[in-house]
């Protein structure tokens, strides 16, 4: 008998979930590095925080692409290639982390251009495998007749088999029940706004955590607690939470969880890009002490693009909600 390797990925997290968690891990690592840098002024912590921005953006972009394509195709992409994409990108990220740690051990700065090279490798590898996954999915799967997204391993082959039908129905992605508070967009954005507001308050009021950061105002620079800037990032999440509350609980609209998550990720990326622009200016000011290189509107081009994408995702979520309501009627 010929021995064959047969890997069952049924109990593994979905590749999209792994990409999302990798983005959150990069964000957490960057946040810890920023805190360590603020307290110890360690070079390696500053370099690690700067480096982790690249995998954060790459993982977030790949996750958003993955979910959008699955929703448009109304089917799940091939899991084997999805895991290759996720694990490959994680390996590239770990290579960069190892390079920063090795440089720190030798008491040397990180290799020049490390972040740019890692970001390039992540995008090239991730996008190549992603495109290949789409092509492979088209070649090996048939579109479900129901028009809903179904896992390729759980499409019912025998309609009369209750067990098979039950496994297939468990994989069908449907809009969540608005009574489920854990999936409500109002709660998702509201909790995020509360998190940033509480963290900002703690960083501004708890003595040993208070760190002063520069802010340009009327042609001069003043020092303010970093917590105030952290609390201000809660504003876009609070605005969307209020809008979703009106649409969800006043107008009775229901929103798909996947579209809501994509909207949330785009909003978070816009906020992070704004913070990235500010940190770049603050670093320049700390090194030169001069305001000769002020932040201009052009510096926020990436943040404005991501903000526009977030607004587009919100409009798409509302339109999809209306279509679901018409289909249900």
Number of C-alpha atoms within 10 A of each C-alpha: 3 3 5 6 5 6 7 8 12 11 6 11 11 17 22 24 15 20 27 21 15 23 25 15 16 23 19 15 17 22 15 15 21 20 16 17 18 17 12 10 12 14 15 22 23 17 22 25 22 17 24 25 20 20 26 25 19 21 29 24 20 23 23 20 16 20 19 15 15 17 16 9 17 19 23 23 28 22 21 14 18 24 20 17 25 25 17 16 26 18 13 17 25 14 13 22 18 12 16 21 19 16 15 18 11 9 11 13 15 22 12 8 10 17 21 12 13 22 25 14 16 24 19 13 16 23 16 12 19 23 11 15 20 19 13 14 19 15 9 9 13 11 14 15 6 8 10 16 21 23 22 20 15 17 19 19 11 10 10 9 10 11 11 15 16 12 15 18 14 11 17 17 17 13 15 16 13 18 10 9 12 11 19 23 26 25 17 19 26 20 16 21 23 16 16 20 22 16 17 22 19 17 21 22 14 10 9 9 16 18 16 15 18 19 17 15 8 6 7 10 15 11 11 15 19 19 24 19 19 20 21 14 21 23 16 17 23 19 14 22 22 15 13 25 20 14 16 17 13 9 10 12 17 24 27 21 18 20 23 22 18 22 26 21 21 25 24 20 22 23 21 19 21 20 17 16 16 17 15 13 19 18 12 15 19 12 8 11 11 12 14 8 10 13 15 8 8 9 14 18 14 15 21 17 14 22 22 15 18 21 16 14 21 21 13 15 21 20 13 16 18 15 12 17 14 9 8 7 6
